[in-house]
Amino acid sequence: MADLKPIPTSRFYVEFDGLTDKMVKSVTEVSFSGQTSGHQKPLASTKGGMTLWQTTSGGYEENPNVTIEVYLVEGDMDFYNWMKGTMPKSEGGDGKWSGNRKNGSIVAYDSGDEEVLRWNLTNAWIKSYKVSNAGSESNELAFETYEIVCEQINRVK
């Protein structure tokens, strides 16, 4: 029987081209969904009255995405500036979407600090942004939430 080694969810890191050594609070919803074609109705009827069905890949329903939360750190606007770089000028951005897509990785480590999982993200950009709530009675640290969409997510390890 195999020696099972569960991977703790608290041992991870996220980095993108030029964005390293950040205080990442969480990574959620690494997801993409495929869609199928051809399965909605029979393809043909064959000899002997057999019905022929076929299902094939129809690509993705939408591009793969991941949501990350990054702690707000005084003076660090790297993720925000990345997002601003991809926004249209008419929306207050820099209007340089194609030049601001980045490659990145999500990495998980075991309790011995060894890399055990890795997902590589290709041509990523920030789709949405929000800031955590503020309140006089709160004892939470402030963070930003970024939904990042990309062309491809590959698990390589």
C-alpha positions in Angstrom: 0.0 0.0 0.0 1.3 3.5 -0.9 2.5 5.8 1.9 0.0 8.6 1.7 1.3 12.1 2.3 -1.5 14.7 2.5 -0.6 18.2 1.4 -1.4 21.0 3.8 -3.5 23.8 2.2 -1.5 26.5 4.2 1.8 25.8 2.4 1.6 27.5 -1.0 3.0 30.4 -3.0 1.8 32.4 -6.0 4.0 34.3 -8.4 3.8 36.1 -11.7 6.4 37.6 -14.0 7.9 40.4 -12.0 5.6 39.9 -9.0 7.3 37.8 -6.4 7.8 37.9 -2.6 4.2 39.0 -2.0 2.1 38.4 1.1 -0.6 36.1 -0.4 -3.5 35.4 1.9 -5.3 32.7 -0.1 -5.8 31.1 -3.5 -9.2 29.9 -4.4 -11.2 28.6 -7.3 -8.5 27.3 -9.6 -11.0 26.3 -12.2 -11.9 25.8 -15.8 -14.8 23.9 -17.4 -14.9 22.2 -20.7 -18.0 22.1 -22.9 -19.1 19.2 -25.0 -20.7 19.1 -28.5 -22.7 16.5 -30.2 -24.3 14.8 -27.2 -27.6 16.7 -27.3 -29.1 14.6 -30.0 -28.4 11.4 -32.0 -25.8 11.8 -34.7 -27.3 9.1 -37.0 -29.3 5.9 -37.3 -27.3 2.9 -38.5 -28.0 -0.5 -40.0 -30.2 -2.6 -37.7 -31.8 0.5 -36.2 -28.9 1.3 -33.9 -28.6 5.0 -32.9 -25.2 6.5 -33.1 -24.2 9.1 -30.5 -21.0 11.0 -30.3 -19.6 13.5 -27.8 -16.6 15.6 -28.5 -14.8 18.5 -26.8 -16.1 21.9 -27.7 -13.4 23.9 -25.9 -13.8 25.8 -22.7 -17.0 27.5 -21.5 -14.8 30.4 -20.4 -11.1 31.0 -19.9 -9.5 29.3 -16.9 -9.3 31.5 -13.8 -8.0 31.7 -10.3 -8.9 34.1 -7.4 -6.2 35.3 -5.1 -6.2 37.5 -2.0 -3.1 39.6 -1.3 -2.6 41.5 2.0 -2.4 45.3 1.6 1.1 46.4 2.3 2.0 50.1 2.5 3.7 51.3 -0.7 3.1 48.0 -2.6 0.8 48.6 -5.6 2.3 45.9 -7.9 -0.9 43.8 -8.4 -3.1 46.9 -8.7 -0.7 48.5 -11.2 -0.8 45.2 -13.2 -4.6 45.4 -13.3 -4.5 49.1 -14.2 -2.1 48.3 -17.1 -4.7 46.0 -18.7 -7.7 48.3 -18.3 -8.8 50.4 -21.3 -7.8 54.1 -21.1 -11.5 55.0 -21.3 -11.9 53.2 -17.9 -9.0 54.9 -16.2 -6.4 52.3 -17.2 -3.2 52.4 -19.3 -4.8 50.6 -22.3 -2.0 48.1 -22.7 -3.8 44.8 -22.2 -1.7 42.7 -24.6 1.6 43.9 -23.2 0.6 43.3 -19.6 -0.4 39.7 -19.6 1.9 37.6 -17.4 2.8 34.0 -16.9 2.8 32.7 -13.4 2.7 29.7 -11.1 0.8 28.4 -8.0 3.0 26.1 -6.0 2.2 23.9 -3.0 4.8 22.6 -0.5 4.8 19.6 1.8 5.7 19.9 5.5 9.3 19.3 4.7 9.4 22.5 2.5 9.6 20.5 -0.7 7.6 21.5 -3.8 5.0 18.9 -4.4 2.4 20.5 -6.7 2.7 23.2 -9.4 0.2 24.8 -11.8 1.6 27.1 -14.5 -0.7 29.9 -15.8 -0.1 31.3 -19.3 -1.0 34.8 -20.4 -2.8 35.8 -17.3 -4.4 39.2 -16.6 -6.6 40.6 -13.8 -10.3 40.5 -14.6 -11.8 41.9 -11.3 -10.6 43.7 -8.2 -12.1 44.4 -4.8 -10.8 45.5 -1.4 -11.8 43.9 1.9 -14.3 45.7 4.2 -13.1 48.2 6.8 -14.7 48.6 10.2 -13.9 50.3 13.5 -14.6 47.0 15.3 -12.6 44.8 13.0 -9.3 43.2 14.0 -8.7 41.8 10.5 -5.8 42.7 8.2 -6.8 44.5 5.0 -6.5 42.6 1.7 -7.2 42.9 -2.0 -9.0 40.2 -4.0 -8.0 39.7 -7.6 -9.8 37.4 -10.1 -7.1 36.4 -12.6 -8.1 34.9 -16.0 -5.6 33.2 -18.3 -5.3 31.4 -21.5 -4.2 28.1 -20.0 -3.6 26.4 -16.6 -1.5 23.3 -16.6 -0.7 21.1 -13.6 2.9 20.2 -14.2 3.7 18.5 -10.9 
